[in-house]
Amino acid sequence: MTAGQKKRVLVTGAEGTIGTAIRKYLGDRYELSALTREPVDFPSHVADIADLDAIQPAFEGMDAVIHMAASAAVETPWDDILHNNLIGTRNVFEAAHRAGVERVVFASSNHAIGMYEIDGAPSIHELDDPRVYDHSAELRPDSLYGVSKVFGEALGRYYLERFGLKVYNLRIGSVRAEDDPRSEAVTASSPALMDLTVEQRLERMRATWLSQRDCTHLISRCLDVEDVDWAVVYGISNNPRQFWDISHARELLGYDPQDSAPE
């Protein structure tokens, strides 16, 4: 890539909430391409990520891949997890490797360690609770969805170790289309936390919210950082309660969140 040339970045799942935010906030900064499962109202390579041969052309000539495509619901059944989150994620890493892509930003999830929150709720969401979990916390997935994100992180490590692919795993908090942590419409969580009251769910959102602006800033740091080949970091805004650590993202990647849920 020559000086002044924009990085060529492929976004899988470009039609989703975060994919849409990427196109909105980062479209001027990078030369973005899209991979979607169905035709959309913007230019996109249409293919199922479970079909390696079908998606491979989208990866050619790319400098980086932001992998957002997945079945995102915590209660997703096994067949969909297998198809989209396991086979599909493997294919994305393999296609990136075959195409000579430098780096992959992988949308992992807080659900990779979700049992800490389930065991600690609802008090873990309170402002004076001291518990904080960082990138070194033991893996404790709370669902098959969480298991699939652990799988993706392990897969990324394999492609780093064996093929030199740079991989950045983002254990993302609560990104919502409304982008408003105060909205009762966005307070639903995993089935294990559904017995929380509306007030308790809003308290949770106060701790787990990641604004679209901060989310895309974190992604851009993964795309631009030098001398960092591997990262496992949490993605939340600079909220008044933080039980997932973001100091590691600050120190390693230069993450500097600008938004915060209201106290």
C-alpha positions as CSV (number, residue, x, y, z in Angstrom):
1,M,0.0,0.0,0.0
2,T,1.5,3.3,-1.1
3,A,1.6,6.4,1.1
4,G,-1.7,8.2,1.3
5,Q,-3.6,5.2,-0.1
6,K,-6.6,4.1,2.0
7,K,-6.6,0.7,3.4
8,R,-8.9,-1.7,1.6
9,V,-11.2,-3.3,4.2
10,L,-13.8,-6.0,3.8
11,V,-16.7,-6.0,6.2
12,T,-18.7,-9.2,6.6
13,G,-22.2,-8.8,7.9
14,A,-22.1,-5.2,6.6
15,E,-25.9,-4.9,6.8
16,G,-26.0,-5.5,10.6
17,T,-26.1,-2.9,13.4
18,I,-22.3,-2.6,13.7
19,G,-21.8,-3.1,10.0
20,T,-24.0,-0.2,9.4
21,A,-22.1,1.9,11.9
22,I,-18.8,1.0,10.3
23,R,-20.1,2.2,6.9
24,K,-21.4,5.4,8.6
25,Y,-18.4,6.3,10.7
26,L,-15.5,4.7,8.8
27,G,-16.6,5.0,5.1
28,D,-14.4,8.1,4.5
29,R,-11.4,6.7,6.3
30,Y,-11.0,3.3,4.6
31,E,-11.9,1.9,1.2
32,L,-14.7,-0.4,2.4
33,S,-16.1,-3.4,0.7
34,A,-19.1,-5.5,1.9
35,L,-19.9,-9.1,2.1
36,T,-23.6,-10.0,2.9
37,R,-25.7,-13.1,2.7
38,E,-28.5,-11.4,0.8
39,P,-28.7,-8.6,-1.7
40,V,-28.8,-5.2,0.0
41,D,-29.2,-1.6,-1.1
42,F,-25.5,-0.9,-1.3
43,P,-22.7,-2.6,-3.3
44,S,-21.9,-6.0,-1.8
45,H,-20.5,-9.4,-2.6
46,V,-23.4,-11.7,-1.9
47,A,-22.5,-15.1,-0.5
48,D,-23.0,-17.4,2.5
49,I,-19.9,-17.4,4.7
50,A,-20.3,-21.2,5.1
51,D,-19.4,-21.5,1.4
52,L,-15.6,-20.9,1.2
53,D,-15.4,-20.9,-2.5
54,A,-18.3,-18.5,-2.9
55,I,-16.8,-15.9,-0.5
56,Q,-13.2,-16.2,-1.5
57,P,-13.3,-13.5,-4.3
58,A,-14.4,-10.9,-1.8
59,F,-11.1,-11.2,0.1
60,E,-8.8,-10.7,-2.9
61,G,-6.8,-7.5,-2.7
62,M,-8.0,-6.6,0.8
63,D,-5.6,-5.3,3.5
64,A,-7.9,-6.2,6.4
65,V,-11.2,-7.9,7.2
66,I,-13.7,-6.9,9.9
67,H,-15.7,-10.1,10.6
68,M,-19.1,-9.2,11.9
69,A,-21.3,-11.8,10.2
70,A,-22.8,-14.4,12.6
71,S,-25.9,-15.5,14.3
72,A,-26.0,-12.9,17.0
73,A,-28.8,-14.0,19.4
74,V,-27.5,-15.6,22.6
75,E,-30.2,-18.3,22.4
76,T,-29.3,-19.2,18.7
77,P,-29.8,-23.0,18.2
78,W,-26.9,-25.3,17.5
79,D,-27.5,-25.9,13.8
80,D,-27.3,-22.1,13.1
81,I,-24.3,-21.8,15.5
82,L,-22.5,-24.5,13.5
83,H,-23.3,-23.1,10.1
84,N,-22.8,-19.4,10.7
85,N,-20.5,-19.0,13.7
86,L,-18.2,-22.1,13.5
87,I,-18.0,-23.1,9.8
88,G,-18.5,-19.5,8.6
89,T,-15.9,-18.0,11.0
90,R,-13.4,-20.7,9.9
91,N,-14.0,-19.9,6.3
92,V,-13.5,-16.2,6.9
93,F,-10.1,-16.8,8.5
94,E,-9.1,-19.3,5.8
95,A,-10.2,-17.0,3.0
96,A,-8.2,-14.1,4.6
97,H,-5.2,-16.3,4.8
98,R,-5.5,-17.5,1.2
99,A,-5.8,-14.0,-0.1
100,G,-2.8,-12.7,1.9
101,V,-4.9,-10.3,4.0
102,E,-2.7,-8.7,6.8
103,R,-5.2,-8.6,9.7
104,V,-8.6,-9.7,10.8
105,V,-10.8,-7.9,13.4
106,F,-13.1,-10.5,14.9
107,A,-16.4,-9.6,16.6
108,S,-16.1,-11.8,19.7
109,S,-18.4,-11.2,22.6
110,N,-18.6,-10.6,26.3
111,H,-20.5,-13.9,26.4
112,A,-17.2,-15.7,26.1
113,I,-17.0,-15.0,29.9
114,G,-20.7,-14.5,30.4
115,M,-21.1,-16.8,33.5
116,Y,-19.3,-14.2,35.6
117,E,-22.0,-11.7,34.9
118,I,-24.8,-14.3,35.4
119,D,-23.4,-15.4,38.7
120,G,-22.9,-11.8,39.8
121,A,-26.2,-10.3,38.7
122,P,-27.8,-8.0,39.6
123,S,-25.3,-6.6,42.1
124,I,-22.5,-6.7,39.6
125,H,-24.2,-3.9,37.6
126,E,-24.2,-1.5,40.6
127,L,-21.9,1.5,40.7
128,D,-20.1,0.5,43.9
129,D,-19.5,-3.1,43.0
130,P,-15.7,-3.7,42.7
131,R,-15.6,-6.7,40.4
132,V,-13.8,-6.2,37.1
133,Y,-12.8,-8.9,34.6
134,D,-10.0,-8.4,32.1
135,H,-8.5,-10.3,29.1
136,S,-6.8,-12.8,31.4
137,A,-10.1,-14.0,33.0
138,E,-10.8,-17.7,32.7
139,L,-13.1,-18.5,29.8
140,R,-16.7,-19.1,31.1
141,P,-19.1,-19.0,28.1
142,D,-22.7,-18.7,29.1
143,S,-24.3,-20.2,25.9
144,L,-23.5,-22.0,22.7
145,Y,-23.2,-18.5,21.2
146,G,-20.5,-17.7,23.8
147,V,-18.8,-21.0,23.0
148,S,-18.7,-20.0,19.3
149,K,-16.9,-16.8,20.2
150,V,-14.4,-18.7,22.2
151,F,-13.9,-20.9,19.1
152,G,-13.4,-17.8,17.0
153,E,-10.7,-16.5,19.3
154,A,-8.9,-19.8,19.4
155,L,-9.1,-20.0,15.6
156,G,-7.6,-16.6,15.3
157,R,-4.7,-17.6,17.5
158,Y,-4.1,-20.6,15.3
159,Y,-4.0,-18.4,12.2
160,L,-1.6,-16.0,13.9
161,E,0.7,-18.8,15.1
162,R,0.8,-20.8,11.9
163,F,0.4,-18.2,9.2
164,G,1.2,-14.8,10.8
165,L,-2.2,-13.3,10.4
166,K,-2.7,-10.4,12.8
167,V,-5.9,-10.9,14.8
168,Y,-7.8,-8.5,17.1
169,N,-10.7,-10.0,19.2
170,L,-13.3,-7.6,20.4
171,R,-15.4,-8.8,23.3
172,I,-18.2,-6.4,22.4
173,G,-20.7,-5.1,25.0
174,S,-24.1,-3.7,24.1
175,V,-24.2,-2.0,20.7
176,R,-27.8,-1.1,19.7
177,A,-29.4,0.4,16.6
178,E,-31.0,3.1,18.7
179,D,-27.6,3.9,20.2
180,D,-29.3,5.1,23.4
181,P,-28.5,3.4,26.7
182,R,-31.6,4.9,28.4
183,S,-34.1,3.3,26.0
184,E,-36.2,0.5,27.6
185,A,-36.5,-0.9,24.1
186,V,-32.8,-2.0,24.2
187,T,-32.6,-3.5,27.7
188,A,-33.3,-7.1,26.8
189,S,-30.3,-9.5,27.5
190,S,-29.6,-13.2,27.5
191,P,-32.3,-15.5,28.7
192,A,-30.4,-16.1,32.0
193,L,-30.9,-12.4,32.8
194,M,-34.5,-12.0,31.7
195,D,-35.8,-12.1,35.2
196,L,-34.2,-8.7,35.9
197,T,-36.6,-5.8,36.4
198,V,-36.7,-3.0,33.8
199,E,-34.7,-0.8,36.3
200,Q,-32.1,-3.5,36.7
201,R,-31.8,-4.0,33.0
202,L,-31.2,-0.3,32.6
203,E,-28.5,-0.5,35.3
204,R,-26.9,-3.3,33.2
205,M,-27.0,-1.1,30.1
206,R,-25.3,1.6,32.1
207,A,-22.4,-0.8,32.5
208,T,-22.3,-2.6,29.2
209,W,-23.2,0.0,26.6
210,L,-20.9,0.6,23.7
211,S,-21.8,3.6,21.5
212,Q,-21.6,3.2,17.8
213,R,-19.0,6.0,17.7
214,D,-16.8,4.3,20.3
215,C,-17.3,0.9,18.7
216,T,-16.1,2.1,15.3
217,H,-13.2,4.0,17.0
218,L,-12.1,0.7,18.6
219,I,-12.3,-1.1,15.3
220,S,-10.3,1.6,13.6
221,R,-7.6,1.3,16.3
222,C,-7.3,-2.4,15.4
223,L,-7.0,-1.5,11.7
224,D,-4.3,1.1,12.3
225,V,-2.2,-0.1,15.2
226,E,1.4,-1.0,14.5
227,D,3.6,-3.5,16.4
228,V,0.5,-5.4,17.8
229,D,-0.2,-8.7,16.2
230,W,-2.8,-10.1,18.7
231,A,-5.4,-8.6,21.1
232,V,-8.2,-9.7,23.2
233,V,-10.0,-6.6,24.5
234,Y,-13.4,-5.6,25.8
235,G,-15.6,-3.0,24.0
236,I,-17.6,-0.7,26.1
237,S,-17.9,3.1,26.3
238,N,-16.4,5.1,29.2
239,N,-19.4,4.2,31.4
240,P,-19.8,5.0,35.1
241,R,-19.8,1.3,35.9
242,Q,-17.3,-1.0,34.1
243,F,-17.1,-4.7,35.1
244,W,-15.3,-5.5,31.9
245,D,-11.9,-3.9,31.8
246,I,-11.0,-1.4,29.0
247,S,-7.6,-0.3,30.3
248,H,-6.0,-3.0,28.3
249,A,-7.6,-1.7,25.1
250,R,-6.4,1.8,26.0
251,E,-2.8,0.7,26.7
252,L,-2.5,-1.8,23.8
253,L,-4.5,-0.2,21.0
254,G,-4.9,3.5,22.0
255,Y,-8.6,3.1,22.5
256,D,-10.1,6.4,23.7
257,P,-13.9,6.2,24.2
258,Q,-15.7,9.5,24.0
259,D,-19.2,8.4,25.1
260,S,-20.6,7.3,28.4
261,A,-23.9,5.9,29.6
262,P,-25.6,8.3,32.1
263,E,-25.0,7.6,35.8
